[in-house]
Amino acid sequence: MRNLHRSLCAAGFVVVAGANLFAADVTVIEEIICKVNSDIITRSQLDRDRKEAEGEFRREGLTGNALREALNNVTKDMLARRIDDLLLIAKGKELDLKVDSDLAKQLAGIQRQSQIADPQAFQEFVHEKMGMPFEDYKAELKNQILKNRVIRQEIMGSLKVKREELEAYYEAHKDEFQRKEQIYLSGIFISTEGKDASGIAAADRKARDVSRRAKSGEKFNELAQANSDLPTAASGGAMPPLEKGELRNDIIDALWDKDRGFVTDPLKTAKGYEIYKVEEHQKAGLAEFEEVQMQVEDKVLNPRMSGAYREYLTKLRKDAFLEIKPGYVDSAAAPGKNTAWSDPAQMTPQTVTKQEVAAQKHNKKLLWIIPIPGTTATATTSSSH
């Protein structure tokens, strides 16, 4: 039974057994098909990627041979994309990139769009919609932000473009930078729903006090977080850009012709009091170059990104510890990189000194740790390299 346990581990399976390794109830938890530095890729991850791709293709209306061809095309690159992701995440951690504030902003934006103010209810909403625990979704979102930061800093940052080239693109593509008139607002809502006359009077006093404090210079986003009864409170009351026709007449009259920074008096509605701050008023017509310079840069650099991206990931592959199980192929493999799967059970015994054995103990690395679904236990297998 011990030999069986060793063989399964060597073959790339995470296994769990009882305290008695001679028991017959050895359970295979997962099959590892690729090792990337201290991370792993499992067969179930690729299976899930394929299932998600199939679902997306079906939603696009693909069936029959068209569906099979699309799936075959995307499947051949799934392992490569998983490897890319792990290498970029590892690089972000190596560079000590800080993304917690960006993560908080994105989660606040998602919560605002869901219109669910209660944190626990929002987490349950994410669990239901994404099919994974909130903490797992949060970790995936953080990794995505980390990858994007590495791409922008390490790859796009290496692609130099002169201002003259950007200005030339802008002049030649002015139709791409025509904008509608829109206003960017932040808002605070003081609810009167379900309140009696005294409660409504208290809400009126609170709204007037908040408006006064905002006009006197207190930070509007902090006032929103502390006082607003809308889900947007978590993001400081930030609202999406709005066109004139999307606003009520009383809001238009109160702020449409006002400058940035203007704060309204409380606007009374049937459900409460609204206070708005003008963050920006975007005029209709051609945007100035300085306003859209980042957009222009993205448009100029994006066509060059593909080659630079692949060159960068090839370099990361060359520097990485990478082993791939037979039967699986990295479609973006680095030329000359040995990614052969090593089976410790088949290694030729070697004579080593006592000092070498002691040194190996200090260099031992954990290659994988996988939680056992539905339990708090963890299956681990380690190996020295």
Protein Blocks (a to p, Z undefined) as FASTA:
>chain_A
ZZmmmmmmmnopacdddfblmbckbccfbdcfbdehjbccdfklmmmmmmmmmmmmmmno
pahjllmmmmmmmmmmmmmmmmmmmmmmmmmmmnopafklmmmmmmmmmmmmnopablkl
mmmmmmmmnopafklmmmmmmmmmmmmmmmmmmmmmmmccdfklmmmmmmmmmmmmcccd
ddddddddddfehiafklmmmmmmmmmmmmmmmmnopafklmmmmmpccfklmnoopacd
ddfklpcfklmmmmmmpcehiacdddddfkbccddddfbdcdedjddfklmmmmmmmmmm
mmmmmmmmmmmmmmmmmmpccdddehiacfkbcehiacbdcdfklpccddddfklmmmmm
mmpccfbdcddehiabdcdddddZZ
